[in-house]
């Protein structure tokens, strides 16, 4: 939808005209259901106005009526490209409130899953940046490895996209041999694929001309807006929650935080690519650390908290006590302690935070999700002003805006 605005001078003559373009909410160029009303002077953007809330699902208000475990599936629907990170972040928040200390083996298992999720998230983002610059082949090529990551999820928890993975205190089951086999296959094959992906785009002249200088933001402006994650690091600020506020034993791992300089589309692409290499290294380190556990220690996959950890399903089917505990935990009959906590994790798009207030009841008194997408989308009008329409589209891709995370 578009309409033409004629700018009239006092004498009644027309000096020039601008066009109002409705980019969304269901436009193929937008990555989710959100809208940009863009005023165009020819092909250049004069101004734009963002509209969000098309898929607002009132998650925070729903959470105030749900016990802890029934909130986990809500977190799946935030950034659905990396659901496990959302799940783990919520479980870590619950554990902080309940003062639960997870075993090291659980931490390392969580790290593997979260870093796989980060790779899947960045893989989608960067390949879509390629698509929006006209390179469709790379997207189709790497999707088979996102599929392999989903197969690993499926083997561990039974789900693929909206995973509902893990439990408060750990995992619902130990990783199977099939899961380890699929993980080994991914670690063996994906580095070569990622290298080829980089060879196709990183020094590609067309891709560079489309992305260098498009949608830039300075470190100061990014910080003022509240940017976090790859979009902040691309502007030159080396803030990473895994380093500055470690969780799940991330302090035990050796990795670097990639940073850019200009904060444009090209830097955002490069930072995400480098983060995938770092994630591969972290997964390899986690695997080596897990090999140190022998005997009974190698079978530990959750903390000992029977009041909040769901009993094994086979026990629920055959033992009355397990069935009772399963019902009590799922329905929130075990009241949580009163308190106020904030827990953040390094999500695919930045600092994903959970601010939880409990008054000691069955469900949170208040729960707020800090969604990185919602925060950095506010800068979109500024970083696209004066740009070409095609640059605005590729900027949208490089920011990795996920509508589910924006609207909550």
N, C-alpha and C positions, 0 to 999 in steps of 0.2 A: 504494500500500500504506500502510495506517495502522493503528495500534492505540491504544487508550485506556489511559492510566495513571491509576489512582485513587490519590489522596493520602490516606492514612488518618491520623487523629489517634490519640493514645495510647488514647483511650476507644473506638476502633474505628469512630468515625463518619468519613464522607467529607467533606473540606472542599471540594475542588474536583477537577477532572480536567484532564489535559493530553493532547494527542494527538500521537503521533509520525507525521510525514508523510515518506514517502520521495520526495523530489523528484529523480528521475533513477534510473539513469543515462541512460535513453532517454525522458525526459519531454519532451513538446512544448514546454514552457516553457524548457528548457535548450538553450543554443546549442552543442551538441556532447555528447559522451559523458562526462559527469561527474555526480557525485551529491552531493546535499545531504540529510542526514538532519536534519529540522527538528522541534523540539519546539514544539508550538503550545498556547497557552492561548486557546481560541476562535480568533479570526483573527490574534492577535498571536504573534510569534515569541519564545519564551523563550530558546532556544539553538539552535545548528545546528552540524553537523560536516560538513566537506568531505571527499570521497573523490575522489582522482584516480588516474590510471594505467590507465584502462580501454582506452586506445589507445596505451599506451606501446610504442614500436617500437624502442627501444634505438639511436637514431640515433648517439649519441656513440660507442658501442661498435662499431657497424657502420663508422663513419668511420675507426676505427683500423685497419681492414682494407681501406680503399679509397684509391686515389690521388686527387689533388685534384679532377679533373674529375668523377669518379664520386660525389663528395660533393655537388655542386651540386643534383642532383635531390632529395636528402634535405632541403635547405633549403626547397624548394617546399612541403613538407608541414608546415611549421611554421605560420605564419599564412598560410593559403592564400587569404585575402581580399586580400593584398598580396604575392604571391609574388616579384615582381621586386625588391622591397626586400631580401628575404632573399637572393636570388641575388647582387645587387650587393654586399651586405655580406660575403658569403663571398669573392667575387672580390677585394674590397678587402683582406680579410685575407690572402689568398694573395699579393697584390701587395706588401703590407707585409713579408711574410716574404721574398719574392724580391727586394725593393728595386726594384720596377718603378715608373717614373713614367709615368703615362698622359698623352697629349696633352690640351690644353684642350678640343678639340672632342669628344673621348670623354667628358670630364667633363660637358659641357653636355648631351650626348645622354643620359647616365645620369640626370642631374637630371630631364629631361623624363619619362623612364620612371618614376622613383621617385615623382615628384609625381603622376603619373597614378594610380599604385598607391595613394598616400595618399588621393587623392580617392575611389577605388573602395572603399577600406576604410572611410572615414568615412561615405560614402554608404550603405553597407550597415548600419553600426552605427546611424546616426541614423534611418534609415527603419524599422529594426526596433524602435527605441525607440518610434516612432510606432505601429507595429503593436501593441506590448504595452500601449499606452494606448488602443487601440481605433480607431486611424486607419489602416485598411488601404490606402486610396486612394494615400497618398503613397508607400508602398513600391512599389506597382505602377507609379506614374508615373515614378519615378526609375530603375527597373531598366533601362529602355531605354538609359540613358546609361552604366550599368555595362557593358551589352552593347557599346556603341560603344567603350569603353575596351578591352574584350577583343578587339574586331576590330582595334584598333591593335596590341595585343600579337601577334595572329595574323599580321598583315602583317609584323611585324618578325622574329618567331622561329618562327612556325608553331604556337604553343600559345596557350591561352587562360587556363586556371585555374592549373595547375601548369606554369609557363612555361619553366623551365630557360633563361632568357634571358641572353644575353651570354656573354663569354669572359673568362678571365684576361687583362687588358690591354685589354679593350674589348668590341666586338660581333662577331658572326659575319659580319655584312654591313652595308652602309650602309642607312640608312632609304630606302625606296622612295618614289616620288612618290605612290603610293596611301596610304602611311602618313601622309605630310604632309597630304594632302587630308582624310583622316579626322580627323587632329588639328585641322586648321583648322575642320572642321565641329563638333567637340566644343567648341572654344574659342568659337565663335560662338554656339552654342545653349545650352550648359550654364549660363552665368551667369544667363540668364533663368529657366531651370528651377530653379536653386538659390534664386533670389529668390522664386519662387512657393512652393517648398518651405518656405522660412522664413515666408512670409506665412500658410501654412496651419497652422503649428505654433507658431512662436515666441511669439506673443501670443494663442494659442488658450486660452481660459479653462479648458477641461477638461484640456488637455495641461499647462498650468502647475500646476493643482491636483494633478495626478498626479505631477509630477516635482519641484516645488520642495519642498525639505525631505526628499526621499526619498534614503536611502543617503548621507548626508553624511560627510565625513571632513576633519579639520583638516590644515593644512599640516604641522604637527609630526608627527602620527600617520602621514601619508602618507610623509613622509621616513623615519620609523622603520621602516616596512614595506619601504621600498626602491622606492616608486612612481616611475615615470618617465612621460613621454609626456603625452597629453591628460588622463589621470586625475590626474596630479600638478599639471599647469598649472591644472586646474579648481579645485584647492585653493589656488591663489594663488602657486605657485612657478614662476618663468619659466625652467625648465631645459629646454633643447632641444639635442640633440647637434649639430645642424646649425650652431648658433651657438657653443656652448662648445668643441666639438672638430671643427671643420669638416673635411669630406672632399668629394671630387669637386668641388672649387672652389666650395663653397657660400658661401665668404667673398666671392665676386664678386657675390652677389645681395643685393638690398635687400628685406627682408621683416620683418614684426613677429611677435612670439610672443604669441598671445592667451592671457590668463590669466583665471581666475575668482576667486571669493572664498570660497564656501561648500563647494565640493567635492561638491555634491549632483548628482543626476541632471540637473537643469536646466542647471547650469553645465557639466557634461560635454558635454551636447548643444550648448550655445552655443559652447564652445571648438572642438569638432570642426567646426561650421559655419563659424566664422571661419577655421579652418585650411584649409578647402576654398577659401575666397576667396584666402588667401595662396598656396596651391599654384597656383591659376590664374595669379596674378601672376608667380610664379616661372617657370612654363612659358612665359609670354609673354616674359619677360626672356631666358630661355634661347634661345628662337627668334630673338630679335633678335641675341644674341651669335653664334649660329651663322651668321647672314647675313653676318657680317664675314669669314668664311673664303671665299677665292676660289681658283679654279684647282685645283691639286693638293692644297692644304690642305683644300678642301671634300670631298675623297675619303678623308680619313683617318678611320678608324673603329676602329683598334686600335694598341697600342704595338708596337714592333719587338722582339719576344721570341720568335724561332722555336723555342726550346727548350721553350716552354710554350704558345704560341698555336697552335691547330689550323690546319693548312693548308686552303686552300679546297677544297670538296668536288669541284669539277671537276678539280682537280689530283690529288686522291686517286684518282680513277677512271682517270686517264690517265698518271700519272707515278709510277715506282717509289719515288723519294726521298720524295715527299709521302705515299705510302701507308705507308712505313716510319715516318716521323715521326708520322703520325696514330696508328699502332699504339703507338709508344713513349710518346706523351703520354697517350693514353687508358688504357693499361695501367700507367702509372706507372713506365716504364723510365727516365725522366729524374728522378733523385733530387733531392729538394728540399734546400735548405741547412738545417743545424741552426740552431735558434733558438727563441725564445719571444715571441709577439706577442699583443696584444689589440687588436681593432678593433671599434668600435661604430658603428652607424648609427641614425638616428631612424626606427624602424619605425612602422607604423600604431598600435601600442599602446604605444610607448615605446622605451627604449634596448635595441636588439637587439645583443647582443655575441657575438663569437667569440673564445674563448681557445684559441690553438693552440700546442702544443709539438711541435717536430720534432727528431728525433735524426739527421736526415740520410738517412732511409730513403725508401721508396716511398710511405708513407702516414703520417699524423700519429701521433706517439707518444701524444698525448692531445689531444682536442678537446672543449671545453665550449661549449654554446650558452647564452647568458644570455637566457632567454625572459621578457619582461615580464609576460605573462599569468600564468605560474606564480608570480611574485613577488607581484603585487597580489591574486591570488585568496585569499591567506592572510588578507586583511583582511575578507573577505566576512562572516564570522561576526560580527565586531565592528560593521560598519556596518549590518547588518540586525537586530541584536538590539533587540527592542521594537517593531519595525516590523510593519505589516500584511503578510500573505502577498503581496498584490498589489504592494506596494511592493518586496518582495524580488525579484519577477520583473522589474520594470522596472529595478531596480538591477543585476541580472544583465546586462540588455541594455546599459545605459549604460556599464558597465565594459568591454564588448566582449570578453568571455571567449571565446577560441578554443581548443577542446579540443586541436587539433593542436599548438598552440604550448605549451600547458601540459605535455603528456605527452612530447613529443619522442621 
